[in-house]
Amino acid sequence: MTDSQQAADAKTSGVNGWIVVLLISVSATVGHAFGRFSYGVLLPAVRDDLAISNTLAGVIGGANVGAYLVATLLVSWLAGRYRLLGIMRVGMVLAVVGLCGASFSSSAMMLGLSLLITGIGGALLWIPAPVIAADAIPANRRPLAVGLMGSGIGFGILFISTVSGRLRDSMGDAAWVDVYQVQFYIGVVVMLLVFLLVRHQQTKPSGGGGIGGFSALQRMPGWFPLTLAYGCFGFMYLLILGFLTTRLEDDSGWTSVNASVAFSMLGVAMIFGGPVLTTLAQRFGVRRILSVAFGLWPVFTVILLSGITLPVWLACVGIGFLFSSLPSLITLYVVENTTTEDYGASFAAATLVFGIAQTISPPIGGWIADTAGSFTLVFLLSAVTSLVGLVATLRLPRTGGLLKAE
C-alpha cells in the first residue's frame, strides 16, 4: 500500500469515527433529552392537563429515574458478559418504545409506566455510549467526544423547549402528548441509523466487575470522592431542571412561552458546555474544572430565585453550561482512570449512586414545593448539595488520568 493510500484510509477512518460520535451524541438526545428531561419541560402542562399535584408529578419523574437506577445494576452485570454496543442498542430500542407509550398516554399511570421504560433505556444507552464514542477517534480527541454527549442532550432540550412553547401556546396544555409524538418519530429514525452505522471493536467481556460493579470501581483512583460528587450532581440537577419551568410559571408569574424561552436558553448553553469544559479539563485537569463547575452551580441557582428576566436568562445559560459539562467531566474521569475491561462495570457502579440520588430528588422536590407553597427551598437545597459536591471534588487525586491511547 502506498503512502497516499494509507493517508486516504486514515482520513476515511477519521471521518467515519466522527460520524459514530455524532450518532451517539444524537442517541443521547433521544435517550436523555427526550426520554428523561423533556418531562421537566412539559411538567406544568402534564400536571394541569391531568389535574395532578406536584407530589404526584414528582413521583412520575421518580419512576423514570428509579428505573434508571435499577437499570444501572443490570448494566453492571451485562457489561461483564456482553459487548457494550449490544447493550447500547437495547437501550436505544427501549427509549423509543417508552416515547411511543408516552405519546399515547391519557393518564398519570400510563405516562409513569412509559417514562419507566425510557429510564431503563436511558441507562442502558448512556453508560456504554461515552467509551464507544471515545474509541471511535484518536486518543487526543477523546475528551471532545465525551463532551459532545452533553451537546446532544442540549440540542434535544432546545428542540423540546421550542416545540413545547409553540404547541402549548396554540393548543393548550393537552399539547404535551403531541410533543412526545414528535420525539417518538425522531427516535425511530435515530435508532435505525445507529443500528446501521455505529460499530465498536471490543473483545468479548469475561466478567470481573463484582456485585454492582463496585469491585471494578474501587480499582479506580479517587473512586469514593468522584462517586460522592456524581451522587450530588444526580440529586441537585433534577431539583432545578425538573422544576425550573414550574418555578418560573408558578412562583415568578412567567407565561408558558417565556418559561419555554428560558429553558431554550438553557438548552443552547448545554450544546457548548460539555465540549468546552472537557477541552479545558484536558489542559488544566479534570479535578480543577470539576471543582469550578460545582462551585458556580449555587451562584446561578440563587440568581434563578430572583425571577427577574435578564438575570434569570443569564443564570439559565450558566446552569445549562454546567449541566452538560458536569456529567461529561465525571465520565471523562472514569474513561481516563479505568482500563477498558473495568470501564463498563466501574461507570455502572458510579451511576448506581447517581441513580439513587436521582430517584429521591423529584419526589422530595415536589413534596417540599407542596409543603412550602413555592419552589424556593427546593432550589436552595440544590445549591447546598452542590457545595457538598465541591468538597468531594477537592478530594480527588491531583495527578492526571490514564488517557489510554490503545
RADA-V445595 format. One record per residue. N is the residue number from 1. BURIAL is 1 if it has 16 or more other ideal C-beta (glycine too) atoms within 10 Angstrom, else 0. D_CENTER is the distance of its C-alpha to the mean C-alpha in Angstrom with 1 decimal. Layout:
((N | BURIAL | D_CENTER) (N | BURIAL | D_CENTER))
This chain:
((1 | 0 | 43.8) (2 | 0 | 44.5) (3 | 0 | 42.5) (4 | 0 | 41.6) (5 | 0 | 40.3) (6 | 0 | 38.2) (7 | 0 | 36.7) (8 | 0 | 36.1) (9 | 0 | 34.4) (10 | 0 | 32.1) (11 | 0 | 31.2) (12 | 0 | 30.5) (13 | 0 | 28.3) (14 | 0 | 26.4) (15 | 0 | 25.9) (16 | 0 | 24.8) (17 | 1 | 22.3) (18 | 1 | 20.6) (19 | 0 | 20.7) (20 | 1 | 18.7) (21 | 1 | 16.1) (22 | 1 | 16.1) (23 | 1 | 15.8) (24 | 1 | 13.0) (25 | 1 | 11.1) (26 | 1 | 12.2) (27 | 1 | 11.3) (28 | 1 | 7.6) (29 | 1 | 8.9) (30 | 1 | 10.6) (31 | 1 | 8.6) (32 | 1 | 5.4) (33 | 1 | 7.3) (34 | 1 | 10.4) (35 | 1 | 10.1) (36 | 1 | 8.1) (37 | 1 | 8.0) (38 | 1 | 11.4) (39 | 1 | 13.0) (40 | 1 | 12.7) (41 | 1 | 14.4) (42 | 1 | 16.9) (43 | 1 | 17.6) (44 | 1 | 21.0) (45 | 1 | 22.2) (46 | 1 | 21.4) (47 | 1 | 23.0) (48 | 1 | 26.0) (49 | 1 | 26.6) (50 | 1 | 26.4) (51 | 0 | 28.2) (52 | 1 | 26.1) (53 | 0 | 25.6) (54 | 1 | 22.6) (55 | 1 | 22.8) (56 | 1 | 22.6) (57 | 1 | 19.8) (58 | 1 | 17.9) (59 | 1 | 19.0) (60 | 1 | 17.7) (61 | 1 | 14.2) (62 | 1 | 15.0) (63 | 1 | 16.0) (64 | 1 | 12.6) (65 | 1 | 11.0) (66 | 1 | 14.5) (67 | 1 | 14.4) (68 | 1 | 11.2) (69 | 1 | 13.3) (70 | 0 | 16.3) (71 | 1 | 14.7) (72 | 1 | 13.8) (73 | 1 | 17.5) (74 | 1 | 18.3) (75 | 1 | 16.4) (76 | 1 | 18.2) (77 | 1 | 21.4) (78 | 1 | 20.7) (79 | 1 | 19.7) (80 | 1 | 23.2) (81 | 0 | 24.9) (82 | 1 | 23.2) (83 | 1 | 21.9) (84 | 1 | 18.2) (85 | 1 | 18.7) (86 | 0 | 20.2) (87 | 1 | 17.4) (88 | 1 | 14.8) (89 | 1 | 17.4) (90 | 1 | 17.8) (91 | 1 | 14.1) (92 | 1 | 14.4) (93 | 1 | 17.6) (94 | 1 | 16.3) (95 | 1 | 13.5) (96 | 1 | 16.3) (97 | 1 | 18.8) (98 | 1 | 16.7) (99 | 1 | 16.4) (100 | 1 | 20.1) (101 | 1 | 20.9) (102 | 1 | 19.1) (103 | 1 | 21.1) (104 | 0 | 24.3) (105 | 1 | 23.6) (106 | 0 | 26.5) (107 | 0 | 25.9) (108 | 1 | 23.5) (109 | 0 | 24.0) (110 | 0 | 23.3) (111 | 1 | 20.1) (112 | 1 | 18.9) (113 | 1 | 19.9) (114 | 1 | 18.1) (115 | 1 | 14.7) (116 | 1 | 15.6) (117 | 1 | 16.0) (118 | 1 | 12.7) (119 | 1 | 11.1) (120 | 1 | 13.2) (121 | 1 | 12.5) (122 | 1 | 8.7) (123 | 1 | 9.6) (124 | 1 | 12.5) (125 | 1 | 10.8) (126 | 1 | 7.9) (127 | 1 | 10.4) (128 | 1 | 13.1) (129 | 1 | 11.5) (130 | 1 | 11.6) (131 | 1 | 15.2) (132 | 1 | 16.3) (133 | 1 | 15.5) (134 | 1 | 17.0) (135 | 1 | 20.1) (136 | 1 | 20.7) (137 | 1 | 21.9) (138 | 0 | 24.2) (139 | 0 | 23.3) (140 | 0 | 23.7) (141 | 1 | 21.0) (142 | 1 | 18.3) (143 | 1 | 16.5) (144 | 1 | 16.2) (145 | 1 | 14.9) (146 | 1 | 12.1) (147 | 1 | 11.5) (148 | 1 | 11.6) (149 | 1 | 8.3) (150 | 1 | 6.9) (151 | 1 | 10.0) (152 | 1 | 9.4) (153 | 1 | 6.7) (154 | 1 | 9.3) (155 | 1 | 12.1) (156 | 1 | 10.8) (157 | 1 | 10.7) (158 | 1 | 14.0) (159 | 1 | 15.5) (160 | 1 | 14.8) (161 | 1 | 16.2) (162 | 0 | 19.1) (163 | 1 | 20.0) (164 | 1 | 19.6) (165 | 1 | 21.8) (166 | 0 | 24.4) (167 | 1 | 24.7) (168 | 1 | 24.9) (169 | 0 | 27.4) (170 | 0 | 29.6) (171 | 0 | 29.1) (172 | 0 | 28.1) (173 | 1 | 25.6) (174 | 0 | 26.2) (175 | 1 | 24.4) (176 | 1 | 21.0) (177 | 1 | 22.1) (178 | 0 | 22.9) (179 | 1 | 19.4) (180 | 1 | 18.0) (181 | 0 | 20.9) (182 | 1 | 20.0) (183 | 1 | 16.5) (184 | 1 | 18.2) (185 | 0 | 20.7) (186 | 1 | 18.2) (187 | 1 | 16.3) (188 | 0 | 19.7) (189 | 0 | 20.6) (190 | 1 | 17.5) (191 | 1 | 18.0) (192 | 0 | 21.6) (193 | 0 | 21.0) (194 | 1 | 18.7) (195 | 0 | 21.5) (196 | 0 | 24.1) (197 | 0 | 23.0) (198 | 1 | 20.4) (199 | 0 | 22.4) (200 | 1 | 21.9) (201 | 0 | 24.8) (202 | 1 | 24.6) (203 | 0 | 27.4) (204 | 0 | 27.4) (205 | 1 | 25.9) (206 | 0 | 28.4) (207 | 0 | 26.6) (208 | 0 | 26.9) (209 | 1 | 23.6) (210 | 1 | 25.3) (211 | 0 | 24.3) (212 | 1 | 20.6) (213 | 1 | 20.4) (214 | 1 | 21.6) (215 | 1 | 24.7) (216 | 1 | 22.8) (217 | 1 | 20.4) (218 | 0 | 23.6) (219 | 1 | 24.9) (220 | 1 | 22.3) (221 | 0 | 23.8) (222 | 1 | 22.2) (223 | 1 | 20.3) (224 | 0 | 21.0) (225 | 1 | 20.0) (226 | 1 | 16.8) (227 | 1 | 15.9) (228 | 1 | 17.1) (229 | 1 | 15.0) (230 | 1 | 11.8) (231 | 1 | 13.1) (232 | 1 | 14.0) (233 | 1 | 10.6) (234 | 1 | 9.4) (235 | 1 | 12.5) (236 | 1 | 12.9) (237 | 1 | 9.9) (238 | 1 | 10.4) (239 | 1 | 14.0) (240 | 1 | 13.5) (241 | 1 | 11.0) (242 | 1 | 12.5) (243 | 1 | 15.9) (244 | 1 | 16.2) (245 | 1 | 17.9) (246 | 1 | 20.1) (247 | 1 | 21.0) (248 | 1 | 22.2) (249 | 1 | 24.1) (250 | 1 | 25.6) (251 | 1 | 26.3) (252 | 1 | 26.7) (253 | 0 | 28.4) (254 | 1 | 26.3) (255 | 0 | 26.7) (256 | 1 | 23.9) (257 | 0 | 24.3) (258 | 1 | 24.0) (259 | 1 | 21.0) (260 | 1 | 19.3) (261 | 1 | 20.4) (262 | 1 | 18.8) (263 | 1 | 15.4) (264 | 1 | 16.1) (265 | 1 | 16.9) (266 | 1 | 13.6) (267 | 1 | 12.1) (268 | 1 | 14.8) (269 | 1 | 14.2) (270 | 1 | 10.5) (271 | 1 | 12.3) (272 | 1 | 14.3) (273 | 1 | 12.6) (274 | 1 | 11.1) (275 | 1 | 14.3) (276 | 1 | 16.6) (277 | 1 | 15.7) (278 | 1 | 15.3) (279 | 0 | 18.7) (280 | 1 | 20.1) (281 | 1 | 19.0) (282 | 1 | 21.0) (283 | 0 | 24.0) (284 | 0 | 23.8) (285 | 1 | 21.9) (286 | 1 | 18.4) (287 | 1 | 20.0) (288 | 1 | 21.4) (289 | 1 | 18.5) (290 | 1 | 16.2) (291 | 1 | 19.0) (292 | 1 | 19.4) (293 | 1 | 15.8) (294 | 1 | 16.1) (295 | 1 | 19.6) (296 | 1 | 18.8) (297 | 1 | 16.3) (298 | 1 | 19.2) (299 | 0 | 21.3) (300 | 1 | 19.1) (301 | 1 | 18.6) (302 | 0 | 22.4) (303 | 1 | 23.0) (304 | 1 | 21.0) (305 | 1 | 23.6) (306 | 0 | 26.4) (307 | 0 | 25.7) (308 | 0 | 27.6) (309 | 0 | 26.4) (310 | 0 | 26.4) (311 | 0 | 25.0) (312 | 1 | 22.2) (313 | 1 | 21.3) (314 | 1 | 21.3) (315 | 1 | 19.2) (316 | 1 | 16.6) (317 | 1 | 16.7) (318 | 1 | 16.4) (319 | 1 | 13.5) (320 | 1 | 11.5) (321 | 1 | 12.7) (322 | 1 | 11.7) (323 | 1 | 8.3) (324 | 1 | 7.3) (325 | 1 | 9.9) (326 | 1 | 9.6) (327 | 1 | 7.0) (328 | 1 | 8.9) (329 | 1 | 12.0) (330 | 1 | 11.6) (331 | 1 | 10.9) (332 | 1 | 13.9) (333 | 1 | 15.9) (334 | 1 | 15.7) (335 | 1 | 16.5) (336 | 1 | 19.4) (337 | 1 | 20.8) (338 | 1 | 21.0) (339 | 0 | 23.1) (340 | 0 | 22.1) (341 | 1 | 23.5) (342 | 1 | 21.6) (343 | 1 | 18.2) (344 | 1 | 17.0) (345 | 1 | 18.5) (346 | 1 | 17.6) (347 | 1 | 13.8) (348 | 1 | 14.1) (349 | 1 | 16.2) (350 | 1 | 14.1) (351 | 1 | 11.1) (352 | 1 | 13.8) (353 | 1 | 14.5) (354 | 1 | 10.9) (355 | 1 | 11.2) (356 | 1 | 14.6) (357 | 1 | 13.5) (358 | 1 | 11.0) (359 | 1 | 14.0) (360 | 1 | 16.5) (361 | 1 | 14.8) (362 | 1 | 15.2) (363 | 1 | 18.7) (364 | 1 | 19.8) (365 | 1 | 18.7) (366 | 1 | 20.5) (367 | 1 | 23.5) (368 | 1 | 23.9) (369 | 1 | 23.8) (370 | 0 | 26.4) (371 | 0 | 28.5) (372 | 0 | 28.5) (373 | 0 | 28.7) (374 | 1 | 26.0) (375 | 1 | 22.5) (376 | 0 | 23.9) (377 | 0 | 23.8) (378 | 1 | 20.2) (379 | 1 | 19.1) (380 | 1 | 21.6) (381 | 1 | 20.1) (382 | 1 | 16.7) (383 | 1 | 18.9) (384 | 0 | 20.8) (385 | 1 | 17.9) (386 | 1 | 16.7) (387 | 0 | 20.3) (388 | 0 | 20.1) (389 | 1 | 17.2) (390 | 1 | 19.4) (391 | 0 | 22.3) (392 | 1 | 20.3) (393 | 1 | 19.3) (394 | 0 | 22.9) (395 | 0 | 24.0) (396 | 1 | 22.3) (397 | 0 | 24.9) (398 | 0 | 26.1) (399 | 0 | 26.8) (400 | 0 | 24.7) (401 | 1 | 22.7) (402 | 0 | 24.1) (403 | 0 | 22.5) (404 | 1 | 24.2) (405 | 0 | 26.2) (406 | 0 | 27.3))
